[in-house]
Each structure stands twice: as structure tokens, then as C-alpha cells.
Amino acid sequence: MTGRQVFYEGRVQGVGFRYTVRHIAKGFDVIGWVKNLVDGRVELQVSGEEGEVEEFLTAVLESELNSYIKGEHRQTVAPLTGVKGFEIRF
């Protein structure tokens, strides 16, 4: 298991970003969450097998969200615990 924390910059709020990410996550064996930040970015945390996590993050970048993303910053973090499924946090 691996974990990733990703911050997306650009026009990523008010465009259905979180809902689209959650929908994409349904096609992968990952757990995690996505939420808006007060500074206009979106934070995503995801855990799963290394390949599955990377494929999921690639799918996010290759989705219709790509035109809204101007920057993406990834870092490896400890895998999430106590989380089931993939959710939107507020």
C-alpha cells in the first residue's frame, strides 16, 4: 500500500472537480478523499497499490478536468487508515 497527497491548482473549484474525481475513483481499487481548500486549490489524498494509485492519478489528469488544472503537486504520504471508499470532504 502507498499513499499520495496531491494539490491541484488552476480553475479547480466551482467546476464539479470533486464530483468528477469521486466518479473516476469508482473505476479503481483506491480509497481516499478530495476537498476544496480556502486558497482555491483542491487537495486529494489517495491510497492503494502503487500501480492502481498511479493509474487513478493519470486518469484524473487525462479526464475533462485537464483543461482546469494549471498545476499539480504530488508527494508520497503514509497510506490512509480508517477510510472506506472515496469521498468528498467539506
PDB file of N, CA, C and O in Angstrom:
ATOM      1  N   MET A   1       0.839  -1.188   0.000  1.00  0.00           N
ATOM      2  CA  MET A   1       0.000   0.000   0.000  1.00  0.00           C
ATOM      3  C   MET A   1       0.877   1.242   0.000  1.00  0.00           C
ATOM      4  O   MET A   1       1.922   1.302   0.648  1.00  0.00           O
ATOM      5  N   THR A   2       0.407   2.230  -0.755  1.00  0.00           N
ATOM      6  CA  THR A   2       1.092   3.511  -0.802  1.00  0.00           C
ATOM      7  C   THR A   2       0.056   4.614  -0.695  1.00  0.00           C
ATOM      8  O   THR A   2      -1.127   4.394  -0.954  1.00  0.00           O
ATOM      9  N   GLY A   3       0.502   5.791  -0.316  1.00  0.00           N
ATOM     10  CA  GLY A   3      -0.386   6.941  -0.226  1.00  0.00           C
ATOM     11  C   GLY A   3       0.186   8.119  -0.979  1.00  0.00           C
ATOM     12  O   GLY A   3       1.402   8.301  -1.045  1.00  0.00           O
ATOM     13  N   ARG A   4      -0.697   8.917  -1.543  1.00  0.00           N
ATOM     14  CA  ARG A   4      -0.285  10.140  -2.235  1.00  0.00           C
ATOM     15  C   ARG A   4      -1.175  11.283  -1.780  1.00  0.00           C
ATOM     16  O   ARG A   4      -2.381  11.126  -1.593  1.00  0.00           O
ATOM     17  N   GLN A   5      -0.547  12.430  -1.610  1.00  0.00           N
ATOM     18  CA  GLN A   5      -1.264  13.673  -1.377  1.00  0.00           C
ATOM     19  C   GLN A   5      -0.997  14.534  -2.602  1.00  0.00           C
ATOM     20  O   GLN A   5       0.151  14.722  -3.003  1.00  0.00           O
ATOM     21  N   VAL A   6      -2.063  15.052  -3.189  1.00  0.00           N
ATOM     22  CA  VAL A   6      -1.932  15.841  -4.413  1.00  0.00           C
ATOM     23  C   VAL A   6      -2.682  17.153  -4.222  1.00  0.00           C
ATOM     24  O   VAL A   6      -3.808  17.174  -3.726  1.00  0.00           O
ATOM     25  N   PHE A   7      -2.039  18.243  -4.624  1.00  0.00           N
ATOM     26  CA  PHE A   7      -2.677  19.550  -4.634  1.00  0.00           C
ATOM     27  C   PHE A   7      -2.816  19.988  -6.089  1.00  0.00           C
ATOM     28  O   PHE A   7      -1.841  20.013  -6.839  1.00  0.00           O
ATOM     29  N   TYR A   8      -4.042  20.331  -6.473  1.00  0.00           N
ATOM     30  CA  TYR A   8      -4.316  20.806  -7.830  1.00  0.00           C
ATOM     31  C   TYR A   8      -4.555  22.305  -7.783  1.00  0.00           C
ATOM     32  O   TYR A   8      -5.266  22.810  -6.915  1.00  0.00           O
ATOM     33  N   GLU A   9      -3.945  23.011  -8.737  1.00  0.00           N
ATOM     34  CA  GLU A   9      -4.098  24.460  -8.859  1.00  0.00           C
ATOM     35  C   GLU A   9      -4.716  24.780 -10.202  1.00  0.00           C
ATOM     36  O   GLU A   9      -4.639  23.989 -11.142  1.00  0.00           O
ATOM     37  N   GLY A  10      -5.325  25.942 -10.284  1.00  0.00           N
ATOM     38  CA  GLY A  10      -5.971  26.379 -11.513  1.00  0.00           C
ATOM     39  C   GLY A  10      -7.411  26.741 -11.218  1.00  0.00           C
ATOM     40  O   GLY A  10      -7.741  27.178 -10.115  1.00  0.00           O
ATOM     41  N   ARG A  11      -8.260  26.558 -12.203  1.00  0.00           N
ATOM     42  CA  ARG A  11      -9.702  26.806 -12.010  1.00  0.00           C
ATOM     43  C   ARG A  11     -10.332  25.472 -11.601  1.00  0.00           C
ATOM     44  O   ARG A  11     -11.049  24.842 -12.379  1.00  0.00           O
ATOM     45  N   VAL A  12     -10.051  25.064 -10.376  1.00  0.00           N
ATOM     46  CA  VAL A  12     -10.426  23.721  -9.928  1.00  0.00           C
ATOM     47  C   VAL A  12     -11.572  23.727  -8.914  1.00  0.00           C
ATOM     48  O   VAL A  12     -11.955  22.675  -8.401  1.00  0.00           O
ATOM     49  N   GLN A  13     -12.109  24.892  -8.631  1.00  0.00           N
ATOM     50  CA  GLN A  13     -13.280  24.956  -7.749  1.00  0.00           C
ATOM     51  C   GLN A  13     -14.439  25.543  -8.534  1.00  0.00           C
ATOM     52  O   GLN A  13     -14.259  26.431  -9.368  1.00  0.00           O
ATOM     53  N   GLY A  14     -15.634  25.033  -8.255  1.00  0.00           N
ATOM     54  CA  GLY A  14     -16.829  25.537  -8.934  1.00  0.00           C
ATOM     55  C   GLY A  14     -17.042  24.955 -10.319  1.00  0.00           C
ATOM     56  O   GLY A  14     -17.839  25.476 -11.099  1.00  0.00           O
ATOM     57  N   VAL A  15     -16.323  23.858 -10.636  1.00  0.00           N
ATOM     58  CA  VAL A  15     -16.446  23.244 -11.967  1.00  0.00           C
ATOM     59  C   VAL A  15     -16.778  21.754 -11.870  1.00  0.00           C
ATOM     60  O   VAL A  15     -16.665  21.030 -12.859  1.00  0.00           O
ATOM     61  N   GLY A  16     -17.184  21.296 -10.690  1.00  0.00           N
ATOM     62  CA  GLY A  16     -17.502  19.877 -10.499  1.00  0.00           C
ATOM     63  C   GLY A  16     -16.284  18.998 -10.342  1.00  0.00           C
ATOM     64  O   GLY A  16     -16.360  17.788 -10.556  1.00  0.00           O
ATOM     65  N   PHE A  17     -15.163  19.585  -9.971  1.00  0.00           N
ATOM     66  CA  PHE A  17     -13.898  18.861  -9.865  1.00  0.00           C
ATOM     67  C   PHE A  17     -13.994  17.693  -8.889  1.00  0.00           C
ATOM     68  O   PHE A  17     -13.647  16.564  -9.235  1.00  0.00           O
ATOM     69  N   ARG A  18     -14.465  17.959  -7.671  1.00  0.00           N
ATOM     70  CA  ARG A  18     -14.518  16.915  -6.648  1.00  0.00           C
ATOM     71  C   ARG A  18     -15.447  15.776  -7.047  1.00  0.00           C
ATOM     72  O   ARG A  18     -15.135  14.607  -6.822  1.00  0.00           O
ATOM     73  N   TYR A  19     -16.579  16.116  -7.635  1.00  0.00           N
ATOM     74  CA  TYR A  19     -17.544  15.085  -8.025  1.00  0.00           C
ATOM     75  C   TYR A  19     -16.991  14.227  -9.163  1.00  0.00           C
ATOM     76  O   TYR A  19     -17.207  13.015  -9.197  1.00  0.00           O
ATOM     77  N   THR A  20     -16.283  14.857 -10.084  1.00  0.00           N
ATOM     78  CA  THR A  20     -15.680  14.112 -11.186  1.00  0.00           C
ATOM     79  C   THR A  20     -14.582  13.185 -10.665  1.00  0.00           C
ATOM     80  O   THR A  20     -14.490  12.033 -11.090  1.00  0.00           O
ATOM     81  N   VAL A  21     -13.752  13.681  -9.749  1.00  0.00           N
ATOM     82  CA  VAL A  21     -12.694  12.849  -9.168  1.00  0.00           C
ATOM     83  C   VAL A  21     -13.306  11.649  -8.447  1.00  0.00           C
ATOM     84  O   VAL A  21     -12.818  10.528  -8.583  1.00  0.00           O
ATOM     85  N   ARG A  22     -14.365  11.881  -7.686  1.00  0.00           N
ATOM     86  CA  ARG A  22     -15.012  10.767  -6.988  1.00  0.00           C
ATOM     87  C   ARG A  22     -15.559   9.749  -7.983  1.00  0.00           C
ATOM     88  O   ARG A  22     -15.463   8.543  -7.751  1.00  0.00           O
ATOM     89  N   HIS A  23     -16.129  10.221  -9.080  1.00  0.00           N
ATOM     90  CA  HIS A  23     -16.646   9.311 -10.112  1.00  0.00           C
ATOM     91  C   HIS A  23     -15.506   8.500 -10.749  1.00  0.00           C
ATOM     92  O   HIS A  23     -15.652   7.298 -10.967  1.00  0.00           O
ATOM     93  N   ILE A  24     -14.396   9.139 -11.042  1.00  0.00           N
ATOM     94  CA  ILE A  24     -13.235   8.446 -11.610  1.00  0.00           C
ATOM     95  C   ILE A  24     -12.735   7.384 -10.639  1.00  0.00           C
ATOM     96  O   ILE A  24     -12.366   6.286 -11.055  1.00  0.00           O
ATOM     97  N   ALA A  25     -12.721   7.705  -9.344  1.00  0.00           N
ATOM     98  CA  ALA A  25     -12.215   6.778  -8.325  1.00  0.00           C
ATOM     99  C   ALA A  25     -13.001   5.476  -8.293  1.00  0.00           C
ATOM    100  O   ALA A  25     -12.459   4.438  -7.913  1.00  0.00           O
ATOM    101  N   LYS A  26     -14.269   5.517  -8.685  1.00  0.00           N
ATOM    102  CA  LYS A  26     -15.099   4.307  -8.666  1.00  0.00           C
ATOM    103  C   LYS A  26     -14.548   3.226  -9.598  1.00  0.00           C
ATOM    104  O   LYS A  26     -14.842   2.045  -9.414  1.00  0.00           O
ATOM    105  N   GLY A  27     -13.758   3.615 -10.587  1.00  0.00           N
ATOM    106  CA  GLY A  27     -13.191   2.662 -11.527  1.00  0.00           C
ATOM    107  C   GLY A  27     -11.860   2.073 -11.088  1.00  0.00           C
ATOM    108  O   GLY A  27     -11.236   1.316 -11.833  1.00  0.00           O
ATOM    109  N   PHE A  28     -11.420   2.420  -9.875  1.00  0.00           N
ATOM    110  CA  PHE A  28     -10.116   1.974  -9.391  1.00  0.00           C
ATOM    111  C   PHE A  28     -10.247   1.412  -7.979  1.00  0.00           C
ATOM    112  O   PHE A  28     -11.167   1.756  -7.238  1.00  0.00           O
ATOM    113  N   ASP A  29      -9.319   0.553  -7.630  1.00  0.00           N
ATOM    114  CA  ASP A  29      -9.298  -0.037  -6.291  1.00  0.00           C
ATOM    115  C   ASP A  29      -8.468   0.862  -5.379  1.00  0.00           C
ATOM    116  O   ASP A  29      -7.359   0.513  -4.975  1.00  0.00           O
ATOM    117  N   VAL A  30      -9.038   2.040  -5.063  1.00  0.00           N
ATOM    118  CA  VAL A  30      -8.361   3.016  -4.205  1.00  0.00           C
ATOM    119  C   VAL A  30      -9.339   3.510  -3.148  1.00  0.00           C
ATOM    120  O   VAL A  30     -10.555   3.393  -3.297  1.00  0.00           O
ATOM    121  N   ILE A  31      -8.784   4.060  -2.085  1.00  0.00           N
ATOM    122  CA  ILE A  31      -9.578   4.738  -1.064  1.00  0.00           C
ATOM    123  C   ILE A  31      -9.019   6.142  -0.922  1.00  0.00           C
ATOM    124  O   ILE A  31      -7.868   6.401  -1.274  1.00  0.00           O
ATOM    125  N   GLY A  32      -9.842   7.046  -0.405  1.00  0.00           N
ATOM    126  CA  GLY A  32      -9.335   8.385  -0.184  1.00  0.00           C
ATOM    127  C   GLY A  32     -10.418   9.428  -0.125  1.00  0.00           C
ATOM    128  O   GLY A  32     -11.592   9.135   0.104  1.00  0.00           O
ATOM    129  N   TRP A  33      -9.990  10.660  -0.338  1.00  0.00           N
ATOM    130  CA  TRP A  33     -10.905  11.790  -0.287  1.00  0.00           C
ATOM    131  C   TRP A  33     -10.364  12.963  -1.088  1.00  0.00           C
ATOM    132  O   TRP A  33      -9.182  13.023  -1.430  1.00  0.00           O
ATOM    133  N   VAL A  34     -11.272  13.897  -1.377  1.00  0.00           N
ATOM    134  CA  VAL A  34     -10.924  15.104  -2.111  1.00  0.00           C
ATOM    135  C   VAL A  34     -11.692  16.257  -1.469  1.00  0.00           C
ATOM    136  O   VAL A  34     -12.847  16.095  -1.075  1.00  0.00           O
ATOM    137  N   LYS A  35     -11.044  17.427  -1.366  1.00  0.00           N
ATOM    138  CA  LYS A  35     -11.734  18.573  -0.772  1.00  0.00           C
ATOM    139  C   LYS A  35     -11.186  19.887  -1.318  1.00  0.00           C
ATOM    140  O   LYS A  35     -10.037  19.970  -1.752  1.00  0.00           O
ATOM    141  N   ASN A  36     -12.043  20.917  -1.285  1.00  0.00           N
ATOM    142  CA  ASN A  36     -11.638  22.262  -1.653  1.00  0.00           C
ATOM    143  C   ASN A  36     -10.868  22.881  -0.496  1.00  0.00           C
ATOM    144  O   ASN A  36     -11.161  22.618   0.670  1.00  0.00           O
ATOM    145  N   LEU A  37      -9.886  23.700  -0.828  1.00  0.00           N
ATOM    146  CA  LEU A  37      -9.136  24.457   0.175  1.00  0.00           C
ATOM    147  C   LEU A  37      -9.498  25.931   0.067  1.00  0.00           C
ATOM    148  O   LEU A  37      -9.910  26.392  -0.997  1.00  0.00           O
ATOM    149  N   VAL A  38      -9.352  26.663   1.146  1.00  0.00           N
ATOM    150  CA  VAL A  38      -9.739  28.075   1.159  1.00  0.00           C
ATOM    151  C   VAL A  38      -8.895  28.931   0.209  1.00  0.00           C
ATOM    152  O   VAL A  38      -9.323  30.018  -0.179  1.00  0.00           O
ATOM    153  N   ASP A  39      -7.713  28.462  -0.169  1.00  0.00           N
ATOM    154  CA  ASP A  39      -6.848  29.236  -1.060  1.00  0.00           C
ATOM    155  C   ASP A  39      -7.149  28.993  -2.539  1.00  0.00           C
ATOM    156  O   ASP A  39      -6.429  29.490  -3.406  1.00  0.00           O
ATOM    157  N   GLY A  40      -8.219  28.223  -2.837  1.00  0.00           N
ATOM    158  CA  GLY A  40      -8.618  27.992  -4.232  1.00  0.00           C
ATOM    159  C   GLY A  40      -8.094  26.710  -4.828  1.00  0.00           C
ATOM    160  O   GLY A  40      -8.480  26.353  -5.941  1.00  0.00           O
ATOM    161  N   ARG A  41      -7.224  26.000  -4.126  1.00  0.00           N
ATOM    162  CA  ARG A  41      -6.727  24.719  -4.619  1.00  0.00           C
ATOM    163  C   ARG A  41      -7.662  23.597  -4.188  1.00  0.00           C
ATOM    164  O   ARG A  41      -8.572  23.802  -3.384  1.00  0.00           O
ATOM    165  N   VAL A  42      -7.425  22.413  -4.733  1.00  0.00           N
ATOM    166  CA  VAL A  42      -8.124  21.206  -4.322  1.00  0.00           C
ATOM    167  C   VAL A  42      -7.070  20.229  -3.820  1.00  0.00           C
ATOM    168  O   VAL A  42      -6.037  20.032  -4.459  1.00  0.00           O
ATOM    169  N   GLU A  43      -7.344  19.616  -2.660  1.00  0.00           N
ATOM    170  CA  GLU A  43      -6.451  18.610  -2.095  1.00  0.00           C
ATOM    171  C   GLU A  43      -7.075  17.235  -2.275  1.00  0.00           C
ATOM    172  O   GLU A  43      -8.275  17.051  -2.065  1.00  0.00           O
ATOM    173  N   LEU A  44      -6.251  16.274  -2.664  1.00  0.00           N
ATOM    174  CA  LEU A  44      -6.682  14.892  -2.827  1.00  0.00           C
ATOM    175  C   LEU A  44      -5.723  14.006  -2.049  1.00  0.00           C
ATOM    176  O   LEU A  44      -4.508  14.186  -2.129  1.00  0.00           O
ATOM    177  N   GLN A  45      -6.255  13.054  -1.299  1.00  0.00           N
ATOM    178  CA  GLN A  45      -5.417  12.031  -0.678  1.00  0.00           C
ATOM    179  C   GLN A  45      -5.966  10.692  -1.117  1.00  0.00           C
ATOM    180  O   GLN A  45      -7.173  10.454  -1.066  1.00  0.00           O
ATOM    181  N   VAL A  46      -5.074   9.820  -1.549  1.00  0.00           N
ATOM    182  CA  VAL A  46      -5.482   8.528  -2.089  1.00  0.00           C
ATOM    183  C   VAL A  46      -4.499   7.462  -1.624  1.00  0.00           C
ATOM    184  O   VAL A  46      -3.304   7.720  -1.488  1.00  0.00           O
ATOM    185  N   SER A  47      -5.017   6.263  -1.384  1.00  0.00           N
ATOM    186  CA  SER A  47      -4.189   5.120  -1.000  1.00  0.00           C
ATOM    187  C   SER A  47      -4.637   3.887  -1.766  1.00  0.00           C
ATOM    188  O   SER A  47      -5.802   3.748  -2.138  1.00  0.00           O
ATOM    189  N   GLY A  48      -3.684   3.003  -1.988  1.00  0.00           N
ATOM    190  CA  GLY A  48      -3.944   1.749  -2.673  1.00  0.00           C
ATOM    191  C   GLY A  48      -2.626   1.153  -3.121  1.00  0.00           C
ATOM    192  O   GLY A  48      -1.556   1.617  -2.727  1.00  0.00           O
ATOM    193  N   GLU A  49      -2.709   0.126  -3.945  1.00  0.00           N
ATOM    194  CA  GLU A  49      -1.495  -0.446  -4.521  1.00  0.00           C
ATOM    195  C   GLU A  49      -0.847   0.594  -5.425  1.00  0.00           C
ATOM    196  O   GLU A  49      -1.545   1.369  -6.079  1.00  0.00           O
ATOM    197  N   GLU A  50       0.463   0.617  -5.465  1.00  0.00           N
ATOM    198  CA  GLU A  50       1.228   1.634  -6.202  1.00  0.00           C
ATOM    199  C   GLU A  50       0.708   1.850  -7.627  1.00  0.00           C
ATOM    200  O   GLU A  50       0.432   2.982  -8.025  1.00  0.00           O
ATOM    201  N   GLY A  51       0.578   0.770  -8.387  1.00  0.00           N
ATOM    202  CA  GLY A  51       0.137   0.890  -9.776  1.00  0.00           C
ATOM    203  C   GLY A  51      -1.270   1.433  -9.895  1.00  0.00           C
ATOM    204  O   GLY A  51      -1.555   2.231 -10.788  1.00  0.00           O
ATOM    205  N   GLU A  52      -2.149   1.014  -9.011  1.00  0.00           N
ATOM    206  CA  GLU A  52      -3.539   1.461  -9.034  1.00  0.00           C
ATOM    207  C   GLU A  52      -3.638   2.953  -8.716  1.00  0.00           C
ATOM    208  O   GLU A  52      -4.401   3.679  -9.353  1.00  0.00           O
ATOM    209  N   VAL A  53      -2.871   3.402  -7.739  1.00  0.00           N
ATOM    210  CA  VAL A  53      -2.857   4.822  -7.379  1.00  0.00           C
ATOM    211  C   VAL A  53      -2.349   5.653  -8.549  1.00  0.00           C
ATOM    212  O   VAL A  53      -2.951   6.672  -8.887  1.00  0.00           O
ATOM    213  N   GLU A  54      -1.263   5.238  -9.166  1.00  0.00           N
ATOM    214  CA  GLU A  54      -0.697   5.991 -10.288  1.00  0.00           C
ATOM    215  C   GLU A  54      -1.657   6.027 -11.480  1.00  0.00           C
ATOM    216  O   GLU A  54      -1.800   7.062 -12.131  1.00  0.00           O
ATOM    217  N   GLU A  55      -2.313   4.899 -11.767  1.00  0.00           N
ATOM    218  CA  GLU A  55      -3.278   4.870 -12.868  1.00  0.00           C
ATOM    219  C   GLU A  55      -4.462   5.782 -12.577  1.00  0.00           C
ATOM    220  O   GLU A  55      -4.956   6.460 -13.479  1.00  0.00           O
ATOM    221  N   PHE A  56      -4.919   5.806 -11.339  1.00  0.00           N
ATOM    222  CA  PHE A  56      -6.016   6.690 -10.951  1.00  0.00           C
ATOM    223  C   PHE A  56      -5.612   8.156 -11.142  1.00  0.00           C
ATOM    224  O   PHE A  56      -6.368   8.934 -11.724  1.00  0.00           O
ATOM    225  N   LEU A  57      -4.437   8.532 -10.658  1.00  0.00           N
ATOM    226  CA  LEU A  57      -3.991   9.924 -10.791  1.00  0.00           C
ATOM    227  C   LEU A  57      -3.795  10.312 -12.252  1.00  0.00           C
ATOM    228  O   LEU A  57      -4.062  11.453 -12.630  1.00  0.00           O
ATOM    229  N   THR A  58      -3.335   9.381 -13.070  1.00  0.00           N
ATOM    230  CA  THR A  58      -3.220   9.635 -14.509  1.00  0.00           C
ATOM    231  C   THR A  58      -4.601   9.834 -15.124  1.00  0.00           C
ATOM    232  O   THR A  58      -4.785  10.711 -15.967  1.00  0.00           O
ATOM    233  N   ALA A  59      -5.573   9.021 -14.704  1.00  0.00           N
ATOM    234  CA  ALA A  59      -6.940   9.150 -15.218  1.00  0.00           C
ATOM    235  C   ALA A  59      -7.529  10.513 -14.873  1.00  0.00           C
ATOM    236  O   ALA A  59      -8.255  11.094 -15.679  1.00  0.00           O
ATOM    237  N   VAL A  60      -7.228  11.025 -13.692  1.00  0.00           N
ATOM    238  CA  VAL A  60      -7.699  12.362 -13.323  1.00  0.00           C
ATOM    239  C   VAL A  60      -7.119  13.394 -14.279  1.00  0.00           C
ATOM    240  O   VAL A  60      -7.846  14.248 -14.787  1.00  0.00           O
ATOM    241  N   LEU A  61      -5.804  13.319 -14.530  1.00  0.00           N
ATOM    242  CA  LEU A  61      -5.158  14.282 -15.425  1.00  0.00           C
ATOM    243  C   LEU A  61      -5.634  14.161 -16.867  1.00  0.00           C
ATOM    244  O   LEU A  61      -5.660  15.156 -17.592  1.00  0.00           O
ATOM    245  N   GLU A  62      -6.007  12.967 -17.289  1.00  0.00           N
ATOM    246  CA  GLU A  62      -6.432  12.763 -18.673  1.00  0.00           C
ATOM    247  C   GLU A  62      -7.935  12.958 -18.865  1.00  0.00           C
ATOM    248  O   GLU A  62      -8.439  12.823 -19.980  1.00  0.00           O
ATOM    249  N   SER A  63      -8.647  13.271 -17.796  1.00  0.00           N
ATOM    250  CA  SER A  63     -10.094  13.470 -17.873  1.00  0.00           C
ATOM    251  C   SER A  63     -10.402  14.881 -18.384  1.00  0.00           C
ATOM    252  O   SER A  63      -9.503  15.654 -18.714  1.00  0.00           O
ATOM    253  N   GLU A  64     -11.692  15.186 -18.438  1.00  0.00           N
ATOM    254  CA  GLU A  64     -12.119  16.527 -18.856  1.00  0.00           C
ATOM    255  C   GLU A  64     -11.646  17.606 -17.882  1.00  0.00           C
ATOM    256  O   GLU A  64     -11.720  18.793 -18.200  1.00  0.00           O
ATOM    257  N   LEU A  65     -11.166  17.218 -16.711  1.00  0.00           N
ATOM    258  CA  LEU A  65     -10.651  18.180 -15.733  1.00  0.00           C
ATOM    259  C   LEU A  65      -9.330  18.794 -16.171  1.00  0.00           C
ATOM    260  O   LEU A  65      -8.934  19.839 -15.656  1.00  0.00           O
ATOM    261  N   ASN A  66      -8.650  18.163 -17.106  1.00  0.00           N
ATOM    262  CA  ASN A  66      -7.328  18.604 -17.535  1.00  0.00           C
ATOM    263  C   ASN A  66      -7.290  20.079 -17.910  1.00  0.00           C
ATOM    264  O   ASN A  66      -6.315  20.766 -17.608  1.00  0.00           O
ATOM    265  N   SER A  67      -8.328  20.570 -18.560  1.00  0.00           N
ATOM    266  CA  SER A  67      -8.317  21.966 -19.007  1.00  0.00           C
ATOM    267  C   SER A  67      -8.393  22.954 -17.839  1.00  0.00           C
ATOM    268  O   SER A  67      -8.076  24.131 -18.012  1.00  0.00           O
ATOM    269  N   TYR A  68      -8.801  22.501 -16.669  1.00  0.00           N
ATOM    270  CA  TYR A  68      -8.891  23.369 -15.497  1.00  0.00           C
ATOM    271  C   TYR A  68      -7.629  23.336 -14.641  1.00  0.00           C
ATOM    272  O   TYR A  68      -7.392  24.250 -13.851  1.00  0.00           O
ATOM    273  N   ILE A  69      -6.824  22.297 -14.792  1.00  0.00           N
ATOM    274  CA  ILE A  69      -5.638  22.109 -13.950  1.00  0.00           C
ATOM    275  C   ILE A  69      -4.449  22.859 -14.539  1.00  0.00           C
ATOM    276  O   ILE A  69      -4.043  22.605 -15.673  1.00  0.00           O
ATOM    277  N   LYS A  70      -3.902  23.775 -13.765  1.00  0.00           N
ATOM    278  CA  LYS A  70      -2.719  24.524 -14.192  1.00  0.00           C
ATOM    279  C   LYS A  70      -1.468  24.068 -13.456  1.00  0.00           C
ATOM    280  O   LYS A  70      -0.354  24.393 -13.867  1.00  0.00           O
ATOM    281  N   GLY A  71      -1.639  23.327 -12.384  1.00  0.00           N
ATOM    282  CA  GLY A  71      -0.507  22.818 -11.622  1.00  0.00           C
ATOM    283  C   GLY A  71      -0.939  21.642 -10.775  1.00  0.00           C
ATOM    284  O   GLY A  71      -2.074  21.572 -10.305  1.00  0.00           O
ATOM    285  N   GLU A  72      -0.006  20.715 -10.588  1.00  0.00           N
ATOM    286  CA  GLU A  72      -0.262  19.531  -9.775  1.00  0.00           C
ATOM    287  C   GLU A  72       0.997  19.263  -8.962  1.00  0.00           C
ATOM    288  O   GLU A  72       2.093  19.173  -9.516  1.00  0.00           O
ATOM    289  N   HIS A  73       0.837  19.137  -7.647  1.00  0.00           N
ATOM    290  CA  HIS A  73       1.976  18.873  -6.774  1.00  0.00           C
ATOM    291  C   HIS A  73       1.684  17.611  -5.982  1.00  0.00           C
ATOM    292  O   HIS A  73       0.754  17.570  -5.176  1.00  0.00           O
ATOM    293  N   ARG A  74       2.499  16.565  -6.223  1.00  0.00           N
ATOM    294  CA  ARG A  74       2.312  15.257  -5.573  1.00  0.00           C
ATOM    295  C   ARG A  74       3.403  15.015  -4.554  1.00  0.00           C
ATOM    296  O   ARG A  74       4.547  15.441  -4.714  1.00  0.00           O
ATOM    297  N   GLN A  75       3.014  14.319  -3.503  1.00  0.00           N
ATOM    298  CA  GLN A  75       4.008  13.819  -2.562  1.00  0.00           C
ATOM    299  C   GLN A  75       3.515  12.497  -1.994  1.00  0.00           C
ATOM    300  O   GLN A  75       2.314  12.250  -1.886  1.00  0.00           O
ATOM    301  N   THR A  76       4.469  11.663  -1.638  1.00  0.00           N
ATOM    302  CA  THR A  76       4.144  10.377  -1.037  1.00  0.00           C
ATOM    303  C   THR A  76       3.887  10.587   0.444  1.00  0.00           C
ATOM    304  O   THR A  76       4.651  11.266   1.130  1.00  0.00           O
ATOM    305  N   VAL A  77       2.805   9.998   0.927  1.00  0.00           N
ATOM    306  CA  VAL A  77       2.444  10.078   2.338  1.00  0.00           C
ATOM    307  C   VAL A  77       2.111   8.676   2.831  1.00  0.00           C
ATOM    308  O   VAL A  77       2.018   7.742   2.035  1.00  0.00           O
ATOM    309  N   ALA A  78       1.935   8.529   4.122  1.00  0.00           N
ATOM    310  CA  ALA A  78       1.537   7.240   4.682  1.00  0.00           C
ATOM    311  C   ALA A  78       0.153   6.862   4.156  1.00  0.00           C
ATOM    312  O   ALA A  78      -0.705   7.730   3.994  1.00  0.00           O
ATOM    313  N   PRO A  79      -0.069   5.588   3.892  1.00  0.00           N
ATOM    314  CA  PRO A  79      -1.394   5.161   3.436  1.00  0.00           C
ATOM    315  C   PRO A  79      -2.466   5.537   4.458  1.00  0.00           C
ATOM    316  O   PRO A  79      -2.225   5.511   5.665  1.00  0.00           O
ATOM    317  N   LEU A  80      -3.638   5.881   3.964  1.00  0.00           N
ATOM    318  CA  LEU A  80      -4.760   6.227   4.826  1.00  0.00           C
ATOM    319  C   LEU A  80      -5.223   5.020   5.632  1.00  0.00           C
ATOM    320  O   LEU A  80      -5.149   3.884   5.162  1.00  0.00           O
ATOM    321  N   THR A  81      -5.689   5.266   6.818  1.00  0.00           N
ATOM    322  CA  THR A  81      -6.288   4.219   7.643  1.00  0.00           C
ATOM    323  C   THR A  81      -7.656   4.700   8.085  1.00  0.00           C
ATOM    324  O   THR A  81      -7.885   5.903   8.216  1.00  0.00           O
ATOM    325  N   GLY A  82      -8.557   3.774   8.312  1.00  0.00           N
ATOM    326  CA  GLY A  82      -9.884   4.130   8.790  1.00  0.00           C
ATOM    327  C   GLY A  82     -10.776   4.769   7.753  1.00  0.00           C
ATOM    328  O   GLY A  82     -11.806   5.346   8.101  1.00  0.00           O
ATOM    329  N   VAL A  83     -10.405   4.682   6.478  1.00  0.00           N
ATOM    330  CA  VAL A  83     -11.195   5.256   5.407  1.00  0.00           C
ATOM    331  C   VAL A  83     -11.730   4.128   4.548  1.00  0.00           C
ATOM    332  O   VAL A  83     -11.016   3.181   4.217  1.00  0.00           O
ATOM    333  N   LYS A  84     -13.003   4.245   4.192  1.00  0.00           N
ATOM    334  CA  LYS A  84     -13.618   3.252   3.292  1.00  0.00           C
ATOM    335  C   LYS A  84     -14.117   3.986   2.070  1.00  0.00           C
ATOM    336  O   LYS A  84     -14.794   5.007   2.192  1.00  0.00           O
ATOM    337  N   GLY A  85     -13.795   3.485   0.901  1.00  0.00           N
ATOM    338  CA  GLY A  85     -14.258   4.103  -0.329  1.00  0.00           C
ATOM    339  C   GLY A  85     -13.547   5.412  -0.613  1.00  0.00           C
ATOM    340  O   GLY A  85     -12.468   5.686  -0.088  1.00  0.00           O
ATOM    341  N   PHE A  86     -14.181   6.214  -1.459  1.00  0.00           N
ATOM    342  CA  PHE A  86     -13.611   7.514  -1.840  1.00  0.00           C
ATOM    343  C   PHE A  86     -14.688   8.555  -1.643  1.00  0.00           C
ATOM    344  O   PHE A  86     -15.788   8.424  -2.182  1.00  0.00           O
ATOM    345  N   GLU A  87     -14.383   9.591  -0.875  1.00  0.00           N
ATOM    346  CA  GLU A  87     -15.415  10.553  -0.504  1.00  0.00           C
ATOM    347  C   GLU A  87     -15.008  11.988  -0.783  1.00  0.00           C
ATOM    348  O   GLU A  87     -13.833  12.303  -0.970  1.00  0.00           O
ATOM    349  N   ILE A  88     -16.008  12.839  -0.804  1.00  0.00           N
ATOM    350  CA  ILE A  88     -15.804  14.283  -0.875  1.00  0.00           C
ATOM    351  C   ILE A  88     -15.862  14.795   0.552  1.00  0.00           C
ATOM    352  O   ILE A  88     -16.793  14.491   1.298  1.00  0.00           O
ATOM    353  N   ARG A  89     -14.866  15.570   0.919  1.00  0.00           N
ATOM    354  CA  ARG A  89     -14.855  16.177   2.255  1.00  0.00           C
ATOM    355  C   ARG A  89     -15.129  17.661   2.128  1.00  0.00           C
ATOM    356  O   ARG A  89     -14.802  18.298   1.127  1.00  0.00           O
ATOM    357  N   PHE A  90     -15.739  18.189   3.175  1.00  0.00           N
ATOM    358  CA  PHE A  90     -16.088  19.609   3.170  1.00  0.00           C
ATOM    359  C   PHE A  90     -15.380  20.328   4.292  1.00  0.00           C
ATOM    360  O   PHE A  90     -15.547  21.537   4.453  1.00  0.00           O
TER     361      PHE A  90
END
